[in-house]
Amino acid sequence: MLSRIMPRFLIGTLSFLCHVVNTLFWVVPIFLFAFFKILLPLHAVRKILDNLLNACASNWITCNGFIIKISKPISWDIDISGELSTKDWYLVMANHQSWVDILVLQHVFNRKIPFLKFFLKQQLIWVPVLGLAWWALDFPFMRRYSKSYIKKNPHQKGKDFETTKKACEKFKTIPISIMNFSEGTRFTEAKHAQQKSPFNNLLKPKAGGIGYVLTLMGDEIDKVLDVTIDYPNHHSPSFWDLMTGKLDKIVVKAKLMDIPEHVQGSYIESSQQRKKVQQWINELWLAKDRTLTEIRSTEDKQ
């Protein structure tokens, strides 16, 4: 391992450069296949190209994992209950503590379930190289409007749902995993206090994104993968912490479960349905909060 022969700063620099090279290597075929998908908009051709695009993305993730492994060993505590398959559709729900969460989820579930697709903020399309790569891989970009903005611009109401609808239509052709951070933002103590969150270790979950997916893809998705992530020695690590090896332990607890029938329905049109979905997510969050408390209490005793 490089950590045995190199100082932390050099490990981080070398690891970061390797990630950049790996990204530039894989985005070339990703852009190429995406170009052909635009050029040849035939259903059969698009399906083949979608599979090739997802294969490139999976290889990209595999190489990223190898770079992290040779830089500094990380102690992974992974517990997954349930039998996973790359041939099924999944709704993946997780708590959100750090940008590292995305890399962790990709690493843990790579080649175990279909390639993870995230709903991204519209501004992220301008991230150099990665923004176009996410676009080429059909990651949906969401433009969220505040209630005050909608009041001033009522014609924009429902635009976020239309974006989700278009994305979900693409997701029906081949199995995928739709990832959602229900908290909507990364956990911090300041946000926790501002929200007056009823959970000890989590922010309040929002039901909108999940409700949209359940409404639009209820025929394809019947499984939810409920994931709890924790970094026992560093609860909010940065990407640089991962690169330099400061992040030395990651805990991932995942539970596969059926999506209850009572939350499947028209989230958009029914206020009762919205309440049912929110209540279901709140129940999942209560269990997730207990899991995090157990993980951290166990670490404190060691």
C-alpha positions in Angstrom: 0.0 0.0 0.0 1.2 3.5 -0.8 0.4 4.7 2.7 3.4 2.6 4.0 6.0 4.4 1.9 4.5 7.9 1.2 3.3 10.9 3.2 -0.4 11.6 3.3 -0.3 14.7 1.0 1.6 12.8 -1.7 -0.8 9.9 -1.5 -3.8 12.3 -1.9 -2.2 14.1 -4.8 -1.3 10.8 -6.6 -4.7 9.3 -5.8 -6.5 12.4 -7.1 -4.5 12.4 -10.4 -5.2 8.7 -10.9 -8.9 9.4 -10.5 -8.7 12.3 -13.0 -6.9 10.0 -15.6 -9.3 7.2 -15.0 -12.3 9.6 -15.5 -10.8 11.1 -18.7 -10.1 7.5 -20.0 -13.7 6.3 -19.6 -15.6 9.5 -20.6 -14.2 9.1 -24.1 -16.2 5.9 -24.9 -19.1 7.3 -22.9 -19.3 10.4 -25.0 -18.9 8.4 -28.2 -21.8 6.0 -27.3 -23.9 8.9 -26.2 -23.3 10.6 -29.6 -24.4 7.5 -31.5 -27.5 7.3 -29.3 -28.5 10.8 -30.4 -27.6 10.0 -34.0 -29.5 6.7 -34.1 -32.7 7.2 -32.0 -34.0 3.6 -32.7 -35.3 1.7 -29.7 -33.2 -1.4 -30.3 -30.1 0.6 -30.9 -30.6 2.8 -27.9 -31.0 -0.3 -25.7 -27.7 -1.7 -26.9 -26.0 1.6 -26.4 -27.5 2.1 -22.9 -26.0 -1.3 -21.9 -22.6 -0.2 -23.3 -22.8 3.1 -21.5 -23.7 1.4 -18.2 -20.8 -1.1 -18.7 -18.4 1.8 -19.2 -19.7 3.5 -16.1 -19.3 0.2 -14.1 -15.7 -0.2 -15.3 -15.0 3.4 -14.3 -16.3 2.7 -10.8 -14.2 -0.5 -10.6 -11.1 1.3 -11.4 -11.8 4.1 -8.9 -12.2 1.4 -6.2 -8.8 -0.1 -7.2 -7.2 3.3 -6.9 -8.6 3.8 -3.4 -7.5 0.3 -2.4 -3.9 0.7 -3.4 -3.7 4.2 -1.9 -4.6 3.2 1.7 -6.6 0.3 3.0 -10.1 1.2 4.3 -11.9 -1.0 6.8 -15.2 -1.8 5.2 -18.1 -3.0 7.4 -20.7 -4.1 4.9 -23.9 -5.8 5.8 -26.5 -6.4 3.1 -29.7 -8.4 3.8 -31.5 -9.7 0.8 -30.6 -11.2 -2.5 -29.6 -8.6 -5.1 -29.7 -8.9 -8.9 -28.5 -6.8 -11.9 -31.8 -7.8 -13.7 -34.2 -6.0 -11.4 -35.2 -2.4 -10.9 -34.5 -0.8 -7.5 -35.3 2.3 -5.5 -32.2 3.0 -3.4 -32.7 5.3 -0.3 -29.8 6.4 1.9 -28.9 9.0 4.5 -26.6 11.8 3.3 -23.5 12.9 5.2 -20.9 13.7 2.6 -20.1 13.8 -1.1 -18.2 10.6 -0.4 -21.6 8.9 0.0 -21.9 8.7 -3.8 -18.5 7.0 -4.2 -19.3 4.6 -1.3 -22.7 3.6 -2.8 -21.2 3.1 -6.2 -18.4 1.0 -4.8 -20.5 -1.2 -2.6 -23.3 -1.9 -5.1 -21.3 -1.9 -8.3 -22.2 -5.1 -10.4 -24.5 -6.2 -7.6 -27.5 -4.2 -8.8 -28.0 -2.1 -12.0 -26.0 1.0 -12.4 -27.0 3.7 -9.9 -28.7 6.8 -11.4 -29.0 10.0 -9.2 -31.3 13.0 -9.5 -28.9 15.9 -9.7 -29.2 19.6 -9.3 -29.4 21.5 -12.6 -26.2 23.5 -11.8 -24.1 20.3 -11.7 -24.3 19.9 -15.5 -21.7 22.6 -15.6 -19.1 20.6 -13.6 -16.2 20.1 -16.0 -16.2 16.7 -17.7 -18.4 15.1 -15.1 -21.4 17.2 -15.9 -21.4 16.0 -19.5 -20.7 12.4 -18.4 -23.7 12.4 -16.1 -25.8 13.8 -19.0 -24.5 11.2 -21.4 -25.4 8.5 -18.8 -29.0 9.8 -18.6 -28.7 11.2 -15.0 -31.8 13.4 -14.6 -31.0 17.1 -13.8 -33.6 18.7 -11.6 -34.3 22.4 -11.3 -36.0 22.9 -7.9 -38.3 25.9 -7.4 -39.1 27.4 -4.0 -42.7 28.0 -3.0 -42.1 31.8 -3.1 -40.7 31.4 -6.7 -43.8 29.4 -7.8 -46.1 32.0 -6.4 -44.4 34.7 -8.5 -44.1 32.4 -11.5 -47.1 30.0 -11.4 -46.3 28.8 -15.0 -43.3 26.9 -13.6 -45.5 24.8 -11.3 -45.1 21.1 -12.2 -41.9 21.5 -14.2 -39.9 19.4 -11.8 -42.4 16.6 -12.2 -42.2 16.8 -16.0 -38.4 16.5 -15.8 -38.8 13.4 -13.6 -41.4 12.0 -15.9 -39.0 12.3 -19.0 -36.2 10.7 -17.0 -38.3 7.8 -15.8 -39.5 7.0 -19.4 -35.8 6.4 -20.3 -35.4 4.2 -17.2 -38.0 1.7 -18.3 -36.0 0.2 -21.2 -33.3 -1.6 -19.1 -33.0 -2.4 -15.4 -31.6 0.5 -13.3 -31.3 1.6 -9.7 -32.7 5.0 -8.9 -30.9 6.6 -6.0 -32.5 9.2 -3.7 -31.1 11.1 -0.8 -34.4 11.9 0.9 -32.9 14.5 3.2 -32.2 16.6 0.1 -28.9 17.9 1.5 -25.9 16.7 3.5 -26.2 16.4 7.3 -24.6 19.1 9.5 -25.3 20.0 13.1 -26.3 23.5 12.0 -28.9 22.2 9.6 -30.1 19.6 12.2 -30.7 22.4 14.7 -32.3 24.7 12.2 -34.8 22.1 11.2 -35.4 21.0 14.7 -35.2 17.5 13.4 -36.9 14.8 15.5 -34.1 12.4 14.6 -30.9 12.2 16.6 -28.6 11.6 13.6 -30.6 12.6 10.6 -32.3 15.5 8.9 -36.0 15.4 8.1 -36.7 13.3 4.9 -38.6 14.7 2.0 -41.1 12.5 0.1 -41.3 14.4 -3.2 -38.6 12.6 -5.2 -39.6 9.1 -4.0 -43.3 9.9 -4.5 -42.6 10.9 -8.2 -40.7 7.7 -8.8 -43.3 5.5 -7.2 -46.0 7.2 -9.3 -44.1 6.9 -12.6 -42.3 3.6 -12.2 -44.6 1.6 -10.0 -44.9 -1.1 -12.6 -41.2 -1.6 -12.8 -40.0 -1.0 -9.3 -41.3 -3.1 -6.4 -38.1 -3.3 -4.3 -36.4 -0.7 -2.1 -32.9 -0.9 -0.9 -32.7 1.0 2.3 -29.1 2.0 3.0 -27.5 3.4 6.1 -24.0 4.9 5.8 -21.7 5.9 8.6 -18.1 7.0 9.0 -17.3 6.1 12.6 -14.1 8.1 13.0 -15.1 11.0 10.8 -18.8 11.7 10.4 -18.6 14.2 7.5 -15.5 13.3 5.4 -14.4 15.3 2.4 -13.3 13.9 -0.9 -9.7 14.9 0.1 -10.1 12.9 3.3 -10.8 9.9 1.1 -7.9 10.6 -1.2 -5.4 11.1 1.6 -6.4 8.0 3.6 -7.7 10.1 6.5 -11.0 8.2 6.1 -10.1 4.7 7.5 -13.4 3.0 8.2 -16.8 3.0 6.4 -19.9 1.2 7.6 -22.7 0.3 5.2 -25.9 -1.4 6.3 -28.4 -2.3 3.6 -31.8 -3.9 3.8 -33.8 -5.1 0.8 -37.6 -4.9 1.2 -40.8 -4.8 -0.8 -42.4 -1.5 -1.4 -45.7 -1.5 0.5 -48.8 -1.5 -1.7 -50.4 1.4 0.2 -47.7 3.8 -0.9 -48.0 2.9 -4.6 -50.3 5.3 -6.4 -50.7 8.8 -7.7 -48.5 10.9 -5.4 -49.1 13.9 -7.6 -52.9 13.9 -7.6 -53.8 12.7 -4.1 -53.0 14.5 -0.9 -53.8 11.3 1.0 -51.3 9.4 -1.0 -48.7 12.1 -0.3 -49.3 11.7 3.4 -49.0 7.9 3.2 -45.6 8.1 1.4 -44.3 10.7 3.9 -45.4 8.5 6.8 -43.7 5.5 5.3 -40.4 7.3 4.8 -40.6 8.7 8.3 -40.9 5.2 9.6 -37.9 4.1 7.6 -36.0 7.1 9.0 -36.8 6.2 12.6 -35.3 2.7 12.0 -32.3 4.3 10.2 -31.8 6.7 13.1 -31.8 3.7 15.6 -29.2 1.9 13.3 -26.9 4.9 13.3 -27.2 5.2 17.1 -26.3 1.5 17.5 -23.3 1.8 15.2 -21.9 4.8 17.0 -22.5 3.4 20.5 -20.7 0.3 19.5 -17.7 2.3 18.2 -17.6 4.4 21.4 -17.2 1.2 23.4 -14.2 0.0 21.4 
